[in-house]
Amino acid sequence: MTRFDLRSDQIPTAWYNALPDLPAPLEPPLHPATNQPVGPDDLMPLFPMGLIGQEVSTEAWIDIPGEVIDILRLWRPTPLVRAERLEQALGTPARIYYKDESVSPAGSHKPNTAVPQAFYNAAEGITRLTTETGAGQWGSSLAFAAAQFDIECKVYMVRASYEQKPYRRILMETWGASVVPSPVADPTSPGSLGMAISDAVADAAPRADTHYALGSVLNHVLLHQTIIGLEAKDQLALAGEDRPDVVISSCGGGSNLAGLALPFMGDPEVRLVAVEPSSCPTLTEGAFEYDFGDTAGMTPLLPMYTLGHDFMPPSIHAGGLRYHGDAPIISNLVQHGRMEAIAYPQGKTFEAAVRFARTEGKVPAPETGHAIRGAIDEALAAKEAGEERVILFNYSGHGFLDLAAYDDYLNGRLIDV
Ligand SMILES: *Cc1c(COP(=O)(O)O)cnc(C)c1O
């Protein structure tokens, strides 16, 4: 057996909240103007109370609303697959499993949080959402979710991607969203995620009918993603495994990593590993300090590993990993030694992605290539040590809309930063 499926009535009915179980309490977000801890009042112009409550909740489990489960059921539970052909090609005694989040409508893990975010906003009478997107994975996920609740969706897309990568824009428009290039104020700038966040927040803050939605980083986003790891736990049991020895994911803001890893956090035998690009090495080379989530300094200050809110990463193909900071929860785990972090140049991640495609068949997103690189190196280390390690990684998305990146790699045009 190489594929371990749960029935659709085995979908988890509550999210796991890691906040009470972190190695140390999270430091609070600070107001950008006063430097005082932000309260619900500060967040209400941007987020519904349902999500603000989750941002600070100390409940261990939070029920998933039935309406949300009904939509998640369109593609969940997602498969857990044993990558036996990859194992054989590597000649490793390790057993490699991946959780396939690429089967969602938008092709990544991001709809797992887009759906509940749209739900809580709709439930509180919000009729319009704004957001930012890099290459378009988050924007397309929110566009899909907004369509499910008849909410208008406006996406500020990093200009370089808007111009070079039309397909995800078309996907967003197909789901009914309107998409504009960011920064709006400077048509000569290629833009960045931080700038697009500033645009989306500036649009939402003054309007009563509009809220803002963020695709990663915040506690409630990571909470929604824990459905990944909760399913994976049940599926590993189906595969006859007691536990993974190591859990590996790519890390941009940290949501797919948290989603898979947090449900395993309580078991000290399980190593947790973040993989990031060496061109945007937030966890491996950033400083742990309070920083803004956006470029313009409009968002609350978050305690996180950061390269500085004005950091402009080189334009690597893994657009979803080009963020200057990391989720406070992920930063907390790394700071206190509960999670490891490694960084790779993109050439090594594409090499791994192509190896995966040629053995397992599926073509991964460039972001996912980072997790695959981490898993392959772990499997090779197990071979070296002669150990039967159980490796679990997150297959966060497919690469069908990133084929131009593969073309660059296969034809020697990739800048290997
Ligand atoms: C957005 C994205 C990521 C990175 O975001 P996280 O919040 O760190 O998970 C990774 N993989 C894919 C396919 C993505 O779309």
PDBQT file of the ligand as one rigid body, heavy atoms in Angstrom, charges set to zero:
ROOT
HETATM    1  C1  LIG A 501       2.089  29.963  -0.150  1.00  0.00    +0.000 C 
HETATM    2  C2  LIG A 501       2.746  28.655  -0.334  1.00  0.00    +0.000 A 
HETATM    3  C3  LIG A 501       3.785  28.211   0.521  1.00  0.00    +0.000 A 
HETATM    4  C4  LIG A 501       4.367  29.066   1.599  1.00  0.00    +0.000 C 
HETATM    5  O1  LIG A 501       3.506  29.633   2.509  1.00  0.00    +0.000 OA
HETATM    6  P1  LIG A 501       3.431  29.171   4.025  1.00  0.00    +0.000 P 
HETATM    7  O2  LIG A 501       2.535  30.113   4.703  1.00  0.00    +0.000 OA
HETATM    8  O3  LIG A 501       4.828  29.178   4.572  1.00  0.00    +0.000 OA
HETATM    9  O4  LIG A 501       2.894  27.789   3.979  1.00  0.00    +0.000 OA
HETATM   10  C5  LIG A 501       4.302  26.948   0.327  1.00  0.00    +0.000 A 
HETATM   11  N1  LIG A 501       3.864  26.149  -0.662  1.00  0.00    +0.000 NA
HETATM   12  C6  LIG A 501       2.881  26.543  -1.516  1.00  0.00    +0.000 A 
HETATM   13  C7  LIG A 501       2.447  25.615  -2.610  1.00  0.00    +0.000 C 
HETATM   14  C8  LIG A 501       2.295  27.797  -1.363  1.00  0.00    +0.000 A 
HETATM   15  O5  LIG A 501       1.322  28.170  -2.210  1.00  0.00    +0.000 OA
ENDROOT
TORSDOF 0
